[in-house]
């Protein structure tokens, strides 16, 4: 029996998020690019990377941060993953 073992390098992104979702996305994309340059095949982003952490309390106004899937963020992440030929994951 022949086993074709392949090694993977996983990049874990830890980042500070601000109030602007687009700035947060740009920062995340930069971190993904850095991880890819460092050799990561799989890059994991925090699940709520587009917003400051808001889960300490339930505030219905924050429900508007939710997006459809597929949606703007998943479409941009798919483009980035395709461009870099990497797997992206949201850790949560």
N, CA, C and O atoms as a Tinker XYZ file with bonds, in Angstrom:
   368  protein
     1  N      0.845000   -1.178000    0.000000    73     2
     2  CA     0.000000    0.000000    0.000000    64     1     3
     3  C      0.892000    1.244000    0.000000    63     2     4     5
     4  O      1.811000    1.364000    0.811000    81     3
     5  N      0.613000    2.144000   -0.900000    73     3     6
     6  CA     1.376000    3.386000   -0.995000    64     5     7
     7  C      0.562000    4.521000   -0.388000    63     6     8     9
     8  O     -0.605000    4.722000   -0.725000    81     7
     9  N      1.197000    5.250000    0.505000    73     7    10
    10  CA     0.546000    6.401000    1.118000    64     9    11
    11  C      1.227000    7.646000    0.593000    63    10    12    13
    12  O      2.446000    7.787000    0.683000    81    11
    13  N      0.435000    8.541000    0.047000    73    11    14
    14  CA     0.958000    9.787000   -0.480000    64    13    15
    15  C      0.723000   10.877000    0.564000    63    14    16    17
    16  O     -0.306000   11.553000    0.545000    81    15
    17  N      1.679000   11.040000    1.468000    73    15    18
    18  CA     1.528000   12.020000    2.547000    64    17    19
    19  C      1.908000   13.407000    2.044000    63    18    20    21
    20  O      2.912000   13.585000    1.355000    81    19
    21  N      1.098000   14.361000    2.398000    73    19    22
    22  CA     1.360000   15.741000    2.029000    64    21    23
    23  C      1.342000   16.571000    3.298000    63    22    24    25
    24  O      0.451000   16.417000    4.133000    81    23
    25  N      2.314000   17.439000    3.445000    73    23    26
    26  CA     2.371000   18.294000    4.610000    64    25    27
    27  C      1.696000   19.627000    4.308000    63    26    28    29
    28  O      1.784000   20.161000    3.202000    81    27
    29  N      1.031000   20.133000    5.314000    73    27    30
    30  CA     0.373000   21.421000    5.195000    64    29    31
    31  C      0.938000   22.374000    6.244000    63    30    32    33
    32  O      1.306000   21.964000    7.345000    81    31
    33  N      0.997000   23.632000    5.886000    73    31    34
    34  CA     1.389000   24.676000    6.827000    64    33    35
    35  C      0.150000   25.528000    7.056000    63    34    36    37
    36  O     -0.453000   26.041000    6.113000    81    35
    37  N     -0.220000   25.669000    8.325000    73    35    38
    38  CA    -1.417000   26.427000    8.685000    64    37    39
    39  C     -0.993000   27.777000    9.263000    63    38    40    41
    40  O     -0.166000   27.840000   10.172000    81    39
    41  N     -1.562000   28.847000    8.731000    73    39    42
    42  CA    -1.325000   30.188000    9.254000    64    41    43
    43  C     -2.544000   30.637000   10.051000    63    42    44    45
    44  O     -3.668000   30.597000    9.551000    81    43
    45  N     -2.319000   31.061000   11.282000    73    43    46
    46  CA    -3.407000   31.544000   12.130000    64    45    47
    47  C     -3.279000   33.055000   12.272000    63    46    48    49
    48  O     -2.260000   33.553000   12.749000    81    47
    49  N     -4.303000   33.777000   11.861000    73    47    50
    50  CA    -4.275000   35.240000   11.918000    64    49    51
    51  C     -4.930000   35.706000   13.209000    63    50    52    53
    52  O     -6.071000   35.353000   13.510000    81    51
    53  N     -4.199000   36.491000   13.949000    73    51    54
    54  CA    -4.753000   37.179000   15.112000    64    53    55
    55  C     -4.556000   38.660000   14.834000    63    54    56    57
    56  O     -3.439000   39.108000   14.574000    81    55
    57  N     -5.634000   39.408000   14.888000    73    55    58
    58  CA    -5.556000   40.808000   14.493000    64    57    59
    59  C     -6.482000   41.668000   15.348000    63    58    60    61
    60  O     -7.434000   41.181000   15.957000    81    59
    61  N     -6.176000   42.937000   15.371000    73    59    62
    62  CA    -7.020000   43.909000   16.065000    64    61    63
    63  C     -8.052000   44.429000   15.061000    63    62    64    65
    64  O     -7.714000   44.763000   13.926000    81    63
    65  N     -9.303000   44.491000   15.491000    73    63    66
    66  CA   -10.353000   44.988000   14.631000    64    65    67
    67  C    -10.833000   46.350000   15.128000    63    66    68    69
    68  O    -10.935000   46.592000   16.331000    81    67
    69  N    -11.125000   47.230000   14.175000    73    67    70
    70  CA   -11.641000   48.555000   14.497000    64    69    71
    71  C    -13.111000   48.657000   14.125000    63    70    72    73
    72  O    -13.769000   47.645000   13.882000    81    71
    73  N    -13.613000   49.858000   14.081000    73    71    74
    74  CA   -15.035000   50.093000   13.822000    64    73    75
    75  C    -15.401000   49.987000   12.341000    63    74    76    77
    76  O    -16.571000   49.775000   12.022000    81    75
    77  N    -14.441000   50.126000   11.433000    73    75    78
    78  CA   -14.726000   50.141000    9.991000    64    77    79
    79  C    -14.543000   48.746000    9.390000    63    78    80    81
    80  O    -13.418000   48.249000    9.327000    81    79
    81  N    -15.641000   48.103000    8.943000    73    79    82
    82  CA   -15.542000   46.756000    8.379000    64    81    83
    83  C    -14.617000   46.660000    7.164000    63    82    84    85
    84  O    -13.927000   45.655000    6.992000    81    83
    85  N    -14.597000   47.689000    6.326000    73    83    86
    86  CA   -13.741000   47.637000    5.130000    64    85    87
    87  C    -12.261000   47.711000    5.509000    63    86    88    89
    88  O    -11.433000   47.027000    4.909000    81    87
    89  N    -11.926000   48.534000    6.497000    73    87    90
    90  CA   -10.545000   48.573000    6.986000    64    89    91
    91  C    -10.147000   47.227000    7.580000    63    90    92    93
    92  O     -9.030000   46.752000    7.373000    81    91
    93  N    -11.071000   46.616000    8.321000    73    91    94
    94  CA   -10.792000   45.300000    8.908000    64    93    95
    95  C    -10.563000   44.249000    7.825000    63    94    96    97
    96  O     -9.679000   43.401000    7.945000    81    95
    97  N    -11.373000   44.319000    6.765000    73    95    98
    98  CA   -11.202000   43.353000    5.675000    64    97    99
    99  C     -9.846000   43.553000    5.001000    63    98   100   101
   100  O     -9.149000   42.583000    4.704000    81    99
   101  N     -9.475000   44.801000    4.760000    73    99   102
   102  CA    -8.181000   45.083000    4.125000    64   101   103
   103  C     -7.031000   44.571000    4.999000    63   102   104   105
   104  O     -6.059000   44.013000    4.489000    81   103
   105  N     -7.146000   44.760000    6.300000    73   103   106
   106  CA    -6.126000   44.263000    7.221000    64   105   107
   107  C     -6.057000   42.745000    7.182000    63   106   108   109
   108  O     -4.969000   42.171000    7.151000    81   107
   109  N     -7.213000   42.096000    7.184000    73   107   110
   110  CA    -7.254000   40.628000    7.119000    64   109   111
   111  C     -6.616000   40.126000    5.828000    63   110   112   113
   112  O     -5.842000   39.169000    5.847000    81   111
   113  N     -6.937000   40.768000    4.708000    73   111   114
   114  CA    -6.363000   40.366000    3.422000    64   113   115
   115  C     -4.846000   40.496000    3.447000    63   114   116   117
   116  O     -4.141000   39.637000    2.916000    81   115
   117  N     -4.340000   41.563000    4.059000    73   115   118
   118  CA    -2.890000   41.741000    4.173000    64   117   119
   119  C     -2.272000   40.620000    5.006000    63   118   120   121
   120  O     -1.221000   40.085000    4.653000    81   119
   121  N     -2.924000   40.269000    6.105000    73   119   122
   122  CA    -2.426000   39.172000    6.949000    64   121   123
   123  C     -2.442000   37.844000    6.183000    63   122   124   125
   124  O     -1.525000   37.035000    6.325000    81   123
   125  N     -3.471000   37.620000    5.379000    73   123   126
   126  CA    -3.557000   36.400000    4.573000    64   125   127
   127  C     -2.401000   36.364000    3.573000    63   126   128   129
   128  O     -1.765000   35.326000    3.391000    81   127
   129  N     -2.135000   37.489000    2.931000    73   127   130
   130  CA    -1.030000   37.553000    1.964000    64   129   131
   131  C      0.317000   37.281000    2.647000    63   130   132   133
   132  O      1.166000   36.578000    2.099000    81   131
   133  N      0.503000   37.843000    3.848000    73   131   134
   134  CA     1.748000   37.602000    4.593000    64   133   135
   135  C      1.887000   36.128000    4.953000    63   134   136   137
   136  O      2.972000   35.560000    4.832000    81   135
   137  N      0.803000   35.511000    5.392000    73   135   138
   138  CA     0.840000   34.094000    5.744000    64   137   139
   139  C      1.149000   33.236000    4.515000    63   138   140   141
   140  O      1.904000   32.267000    4.603000    81   139
   141  N      0.565000   33.592000    3.378000    73   139   142
   142  CA     0.829000   32.860000    2.139000    64   141   143
   143  C      2.296000   32.994000    1.736000    63   142   144   145
   144  O      2.924000   32.016000    1.332000    81   143
   145  N      2.842000   34.210000    1.847000    73   143   146
   146  CA     4.262000   34.412000    1.525000    64   145   147
   147  C      5.170000   33.608000    2.460000    63   146   148   149
   148  O      6.254000   33.174000    2.071000    81   147
   149  N      4.707000   33.420000    3.702000    73   147   150
   150  CA     5.486000   32.651000    4.680000    64   149   151
   151  C      5.328000   31.150000    4.486000    63   150   152   153
   152  O      5.947000   30.363000    5.202000    81   151
   153  N      4.496000   30.743000    3.515000    73   151   154
   154  CA     4.376000   29.331000    3.191000    64   153   155
   155  C      3.117000   28.642000    3.668000    63   154   156   157
   156  O      2.993000   27.428000    3.505000    81   155
   157  N      2.178000   29.369000    4.251000    73   155   158
   158  CA     0.937000   28.748000    4.726000    64   157   159
   159  C      0.082000   28.297000    3.545000    63   158   160   161
   160  O     -0.149000   29.059000    2.606000    81   159
   161  N     -0.384000   27.053000    3.604000    73   159   162
   162  CA    -1.318000   26.530000    2.602000    64   161   163
   163  C     -2.760000   26.816000    3.010000    63   162   164   165
   164  O     -3.638000   27.009000    2.169000    81   163
   165  N     -2.978000   26.837000    4.317000    73   163   166
   166  CA    -4.294000   27.079000    4.896000    64   165   167
   167  C     -4.143000   28.276000    5.833000    63   166   168   169
   168  O     -3.248000   28.296000    6.679000    81   167
   169  N     -5.009000   29.266000    5.685000    73   167   170
   170  CA    -4.942000   30.452000    6.537000    64   169   171
   171  C     -6.282000   30.608000    7.239000    63   170   172   173
   172  O     -7.334000   30.608000    6.599000    81   171
   173  N     -6.236000   30.741000    8.557000    73   171   174
   174  CA    -7.451000   30.863000    9.371000    64   173   175
   175  C     -7.582000   32.284000    9.897000    63   174   176   177
   176  O     -6.654000   32.836000   10.490000    81   175
   177  N     -8.754000   32.861000    9.667000    73   175   178
   178  CA    -9.080000   34.201000   10.153000    64   177   179
   179  C    -10.044000   34.087000   11.329000    63   178   180   181
   180  O    -10.772000   33.099000   11.433000    81   179
   181  N    -10.061000   35.084000   12.220000    73   179   182
   182  CA   -11.079000   35.086000   13.270000    64   181   183
   183  C    -12.468000   35.183000   12.645000    63   182   184   185
   184  O    -12.639000   35.857000   11.630000    81   183
   185  N    -13.456000   34.521000   13.234000    73   183   186
   186  CA   -14.784000   34.490000   12.618000    64   185   187
   187  C    -15.448000   35.852000   12.520000    63   186   188   189
   188  O    -16.250000   36.064000   11.610000    81   187
   189  N    -15.157000   36.770000   13.400000    73   187   190
   190  CA   -15.792000   38.088000   13.399000    64   189   191
   191  C    -14.796000   39.171000   12.997000    63   190   192   193
   192  O    -14.793000   40.259000   13.572000    81   191
   193  N    -13.954000   38.878000   12.017000    73   191   194
   194  CA   -12.857000   39.785000   11.697000    64   193   195
   195  C    -13.290000   41.104000   11.067000    63   194   196   197
   196  O    -12.503000   42.050000   11.037000    81   195
   197  N    -14.516000   41.194000   10.565000    73   195   198
   198  CA   -14.950000   42.446000    9.928000    64   197   199
   199  C    -15.486000   43.468000   10.926000    63   198   200   201
   200  O    -15.776000   44.601000   10.543000    81   199
   201  N    -15.623000   43.097000   12.188000    73   199   202
   202  CA   -16.177000   44.014000   13.187000    64   201   203
   203  C    -15.441000   43.837000   14.511000    63   202   204   205
   204  O    -14.789000   42.821000   14.751000    81   203
   205  N    -15.561000   44.842000   15.351000    73   203   206
   206  CA   -15.039000   44.681000   16.697000    64   205   207
   207  C    -15.875000   43.620000   17.398000    63   206   208   209
   208  O    -17.062000   43.469000   17.113000    81   207
   209  N    -15.255000   42.887000   18.315000    73   207   210
   210  CA   -15.964000   41.821000   19.018000    64   209   211
   211  C    -17.158000   42.404000   19.758000    63   210   212   213
   212  O    -17.014000   43.330000   20.556000    81   211
   213  N    -18.329000   41.861000   19.490000    73   211   214
   214  CA   -19.553000   42.453000   20.036000    64   213   215
   215  C    -20.426000   41.445000   20.773000    63   214   216   217
   216  O    -21.574000   41.750000   21.099000    81   215
   217  N    -19.916000   40.280000   21.036000    73   215   218
   218  CA   -20.759000   39.204000   21.572000    64   217   219
   219  C    -20.885000   39.188000   23.092000    63   218   220   221
   220  O    -21.412000   38.225000   23.649000    81   219
   221  N    -20.424000   40.212000   23.765000    73   219   222
   222  CA   -20.561000   40.249000   25.220000    64   221   223
   223  C    -22.026000   40.418000   25.641000    63   222   224   225
   224  O    -22.413000   40.009000   26.736000    81   223
   225  N    -22.821000   41.015000   24.779000    73   223   226
   226  CA   -24.231000   41.245000   25.078000    64   225   227
   227  C    -25.009000   41.173000   23.766000    63   226   228   229
   228  O    -24.440000   41.326000   22.685000    81   227
   229  N    -26.300000   40.943000   23.875000    73   227   230
   230  CA   -27.134000   40.909000   22.676000    64   229   231
   231  C    -27.665000   42.310000   22.408000    63   230   232   233
   232  O    -28.371000   42.895000   23.230000    81   231
   233  N    -27.314000   42.826000   21.256000    73   231   234
   234  CA   -27.756000   44.145000   20.827000    64   233   235
   235  C    -28.314000   43.979000   19.420000    63   234   236   237
   236  O    -27.554000   43.756000   18.477000    81   235
   237  N    -29.615000   44.083000   19.267000    73   235   238
   238  CA   -30.257000   43.807000   17.976000    64   237   239
   239  C    -29.761000   44.724000   16.859000    63   238   240   241
   240  O    -29.863000   44.371000   15.684000    81   239
   241  N    -29.227000   45.892000   17.208000    73   239   242
   242  CA   -28.684000   46.786000   16.169000    64   241   243
   243  C    -27.493000   46.140000   15.461000    63   242   244   245
   244  O    -27.211000   46.451000   14.304000    81   243
   245  N    -26.804000   45.253000   16.150000    73   243   246
   246  CA   -25.629000   44.609000   15.566000    64   245   247
   247  C    -25.999000   43.477000   14.609000    63   246   248   249
   248  O    -25.140000   42.981000   13.880000    81   247
   249  N    -27.258000   43.067000   14.604000    73   247   250
   250  CA   -27.684000   42.017000   13.683000    64   249   251
   251  C    -27.465000   42.445000   12.230000    63   250   252   253
   252  O    -27.324000   41.598000   11.348000    81   251
   253  N    -27.436000   43.745000   11.983000    73   251   254
   254  CA   -27.228000   44.250000   10.624000    64   253   255
   255  C    -25.830000   43.953000   10.100000    63   254   256   257
   256  O    -25.579000   44.107000    8.905000    81   255
   257  N    -24.917000   43.529000   10.968000    73   255   258
   258  CA   -23.571000   43.153000   10.522000    64   257   259
   259  C    -23.570000   41.817000    9.779000    63   258   260   261
   260  O    -22.628000   41.510000    9.048000    81   259
   261  N    -24.619000   41.031000    9.966000    73   259   262
   262  CA   -24.695000   39.722000    9.315000    64   261   263
   263  C    -24.792000   39.888000    7.798000    63   262   264   265
   264  O    -25.389000   40.840000    7.297000    81   263
   265  N    -24.192000   38.939000    7.086000    73   263   266
   266  CA   -24.244000   38.943000    5.619000    64   265   267
   267  C    -24.773000   37.605000    5.132000    63   266   268   269
   268  O    -24.654000   36.581000    5.804000    81   267
   269  N    -25.353000   37.645000    3.957000    73   267   270
   270  CA   -25.781000   36.410000    3.311000    64   269   271
   271  C    -24.544000   35.630000    2.881000    63   270   272   273
   272  O    -23.472000   36.204000    2.692000    81   271
   273  N    -24.704000   34.316000    2.728000    73   271   274
   274  CA   -23.644000   33.463000    2.192000    64   273   275
   275  C    -24.228000   32.745000    0.986000    63   274   276   277
   276  O    -25.178000   31.980000    1.152000    81   275
   277  N    -23.713000   32.950000   -0.205000    73   275   278
   278  CA   -22.604000   33.843000   -0.531000    64   277   279
   279  C    -23.031000   35.298000   -0.389000    63   278   280   281
   280  O    -24.207000   35.644000   -0.500000    81   279
   281  N    -22.037000   36.129000   -0.141000    73   279   282
   282  CA   -22.272000   37.553000    0.039000    64   281   283
   283  C    -20.992000   38.317000   -0.210000    63   282   284   285
   284  O    -20.019000   37.743000   -0.698000    81   283
   285  N    -20.970000   39.594000    0.111000    73   283   286
   286  CA   -19.803000   40.429000   -0.196000    64   285   287
   287  C    -18.490000   39.890000    0.397000    63   286   288   289
   288  O    -17.473000   39.836000   -0.295000    81   287
   289  N    -18.516000   39.498000    1.657000    73   287   290
   290  CA   -17.270000   39.022000    2.282000    64   289   291
   291  C    -16.838000   37.674000    1.730000    63   290   292   293
   292  O    -15.664000   37.479000    1.415000    81   291
   293  N    -17.779000   36.740000    1.610000    73   291   294
   294  CA   -17.387000   35.421000    1.090000    64   293   295
   295  C    -16.927000   35.525000   -0.361000    63   294   296   297
   296  O    -16.027000   34.793000   -0.774000    81   295
   297  N    -17.530000   36.421000   -1.138000    73   295   298
   298  CA   -17.081000   36.604000   -2.524000    64   297   299
   299  C    -15.652000   37.140000   -2.578000    63   298   300   301
   300  O    -14.836000   36.663000   -3.367000    81   299
   301  N    -15.350000   38.141000   -1.731000    73   299   302
   302  CA   -13.987000   38.701000   -1.705000    64   301   303
   303  C    -12.978000   37.675000   -1.193000    63   302   304   305
   304  O    -11.865000   37.579000   -1.709000    81   303
   305  N    -13.377000   36.909000   -0.175000    73   303   306
   306  CA   -12.471000   35.880000    0.349000    64   305   307
   307  C    -12.210000   34.800000   -0.699000    63   306   308   309
   308  O    -11.088000   34.306000   -0.817000    81   307
   309  N    -13.234000   34.436000   -1.453000    73   307   310
   310  CA   -13.067000   33.436000   -2.511000    64   309   311
   311  C    -12.100000   33.942000   -3.581000    63   310   312   313
   312  O    -11.257000   33.188000   -4.066000    81   311
   313  N    -12.222000   35.211000   -3.945000    73   311   314
   314  CA   -11.299000   35.795000   -4.927000    64   313   315
   315  C     -9.864000   35.767000   -4.407000    63   314   316   317
   316  O     -8.939000   35.423000   -5.142000    81   315
   317  N     -9.682000   36.130000   -3.139000    73   315   318
   318  CA    -8.352000   36.140000   -2.536000    64   317   319
   319  C     -7.773000   34.729000   -2.472000    63   318   320   321
   320  O     -6.604000   34.523000   -2.798000    81   319
   321  N     -8.578000   33.764000   -2.058000    73   319   322
   322  CA    -8.124000   32.371000   -1.990000    64   321   323
   323  C     -7.735000   31.858000   -3.378000    63   322   324   325
   324  O     -6.724000   31.173000   -3.533000    81   323
   325  N     -8.535000   32.189000   -4.370000    73   323   326
   326  CA    -8.250000   31.763000   -5.748000    64   325   327
   327  C     -6.960000   32.406000   -6.250000    63   326   328   329
   328  O     -6.125000   31.736000   -6.858000    81   327
   329  N     -6.800000   33.698000   -5.998000    73   327   330
   330  CA    -5.597000   34.420000   -6.424000    64   329   331
   331  C     -4.331000   33.822000   -5.794000    63   330   332   333
   332  O     -3.327000   33.615000   -6.474000    81   331
   333  N     -4.397000   33.549000   -4.483000    73   331   334
   334  CA    -3.229000   33.049000   -3.767000    64   333   335
   335  C     -3.087000   31.530000   -3.810000    63   334   336   337
   336  O     -2.069000   30.977000   -3.395000    81   335
   337  N     -4.130000   30.862000   -4.322000    73   335   338
   338  CA    -4.162000   29.395000   -4.371000    64   337   339
   339  C     -3.968000   28.811000   -2.965000    63   338   340   341
   340  O     -3.133000   27.936000   -2.735000    81   339
   341  N     -4.775000   29.333000   -2.043000    73   339   342
   342  CA    -4.743000   28.924000   -0.646000    64   341   343
   343  C     -6.155000   28.610000   -0.165000    63   342   344   345
   344  O     -7.137000   29.006000   -0.793000    81   343
   345  N     -6.248000   27.901000    0.944000    73   343   346
   346  CA    -7.512000   27.637000    1.606000    64   345   347
   347  C     -7.658000   28.657000    2.730000    63   346   348   349
   348  O     -6.738000   28.847000    3.525000    81   347
   349  N     -8.814000   29.309000    2.797000    73   347   350
   350  CA    -9.098000   30.252000    3.877000    64   349   351
   351  C    -10.210000   29.670000    4.737000    63   350   352   353
   352  O    -11.144000   29.052000    4.226000    81   351
   353  N    -10.104000   29.870000    6.038000    73   351   354
   354  CA   -11.086000   29.354000    6.980000    64   353   355
   355  C    -11.370000   30.427000    8.024000    63   354   356   357
   356  O    -10.501000   31.230000    8.363000    81   355
   357  N    -12.583000   30.425000    8.522000    73   355   358
   358  CA   -12.949000   31.333000    9.609000    64   357   359
   359  C    -13.035000   30.506000   10.870000    63   358   360   361
   360  O    -13.796000   29.541000   10.936000    81   359
   361  N    -12.265000   30.874000   11.864000    73   359   362
   362  CA   -12.180000   30.108000   13.105000    64   361   363
   363  C    -13.129000   30.721000   14.119000    63   362   364   365
   364  O    -13.096000   31.926000   14.367000    81   363
   365  N    -13.956000   29.899000   14.691000    73   363   366
   366  CA   -14.871000   30.433000   15.695000    64   365   367
   367  C    -15.433000   29.379000   16.586000    63   366   368
   368  O    -16.221000   29.683000   17.481000    81   367
